[in-house]
Amino acid sequence: MLRRGIRLSIILFAGWVLASVAVGLWVLPGLLLNAPVPQRTEAFRAEARVQIQGSGGSLIRAQVLGGEGKTLELWHLRRTASKGAVIYLHGFGDDVWGTLGRARCLPEWDAVGFTFRGRDTDSSIPCTLGGWERKDVLAAFYYLERAGFPAERILIAGWSMGAGVALLALEDLEKEGKTPGGALLECPFEDLERAARDHLRGTLGRLEGVAFLAEKVAIKVAGRKARFDPALVSPVRSSERMTCRIALMTGDADPETPLDGVQKIARFHPDLTIVHGAGHCEAGNRVPGGWEAWARVRLKAWGLENQFNR
């Protein structure tokens, strides 16, 4: 009886390993790399542009080369008597039109937005959660520098994946000796492994607990397929290596980028606002005064309320 139990346990374990490897090789990489992209009609985009310009300024379109040489369609809302420029970064499964509308909150600042990796025009391009997207942010930053904005007058605002990518890009910029004026980040993810685990939990439910081997295999496969190093996609490690001013916000009921991961980032940048009962990307709408009031307190503390001459 004991031998039979041991034999059955070995068979079950071997079956779990084989199944995990198979799922990690052929199923999960697609869930990680093929992030959904909103299906926008041209009429929707046109209306979004009208609404964005309604807060003042003129919206212009530019093209820049982002990570891996992919073309980004960059939208720049140019203000008169600007105080600087904000790069708005969207989250997983979103695009520029779901985020650039935030520019209405800061009407005295230029606004720049784009869809990571140009996936709004070609959704077959893999989403790498920062592996290549960090270079997209650098491309937008360089564009603003060429437009006459000094580094200390360029801010980054990001949500979810965009917040995590912002931290990666900020580390890259500081390595080049450039420190932006600051970053306003809501619910950044901790690192790629944690983001994959939290994302797959929403898909697999309780089965996620036995999928850890499949997840590790999938992350390595995704890195090979999309030609990036998953180990370098770690916003929490990037946050430890930078001096840029960072303000963080999150909810304590967020299952996608849980509070404990954001708190690890806040060990190095302690300006953290926690909104009780707020879920994923809900904190900015539930904090007193909204995201705008929260952001303006930081801009004032950072001494960025006055205009500058380009």
Order of alpha helices (4+ residues) and beta strands (2+ residues): alpha-alpha-alpha-beta-beta-beta-beta-alpha-beta-alpha-beta-alpha-alpha-alpha-beta-alpha-beta-alpha-alpha
